[in-house]
């Protein structure tokens, strides 16, 4: 890590040592948490297996693009 560019900057106000230590502790905890591997999520189906009947027209012509599958 280079010291030429700081990781964060105080934009407004004066920070004392206690506030700076608290900020550093929070940022360190977040960095450690981001580094740990989260458990993988359950696989999700590619498409919904249900449909809303009120959005269905009720009848589709045999040459309709909606009947092609």
N, C-alpha and C positions, 0 to 999 in steps of 0.2 A: 504494500500500500504506500503510495507516495504522500509526502507531507505537503506537496505544493497546493493541492486542492482540498479544502476541508469537507467533511461529510455533511455537516449542517452549519447553519449560520444564524446568529441571533439578529433579527431584523430590527426589533424595537425594544428598548428598555435595557436595564442593566441586570446581569445575572450574577448571583453570588455563588459561592462554591457549593453550597447545599443544593441549590436548584440545578446546577450543572451536573452534580453527582446523580441526582434523581433522574434527569433526562438521559444521562449516559446509561444508567441501570435499565431504564425502560427500553432504550434502543438496543442494548445488548440482549435483553430477554427476547425481544422481537426477532432479532437476527438468529438467535439460537433456535427459536421455535420454527422459523422458516427453514432452517437447515435440517430439521428432523423429517423423516419420511412419514407421511400421513398414510393411514390404511387405505387401500384402494376401494373405490366406490363400486357398488354392485353394478353389473352390466345392465344397461337400459335397452329396451327394445327399440328398433329403428323407427317404427311407426306405431301409432296408437292402435289398439285392437278393438276399439269401440268407435262409434260415430253417433252424432246427434241426429235423432230421427226428425226433429223439426227442421233441420237444414236439408233433408233429403226431399227431392221433388216427388218421390213416390213412384214415378215411372221414368225409365230411361230408354230411349230409342236404341235399337240394336246397333246403330252406326254412331252412337254418341262416344265422345272421347272418354267419358267417365266409365263406360263399361269395359274399355280396353284394360286388360291387366296382364 
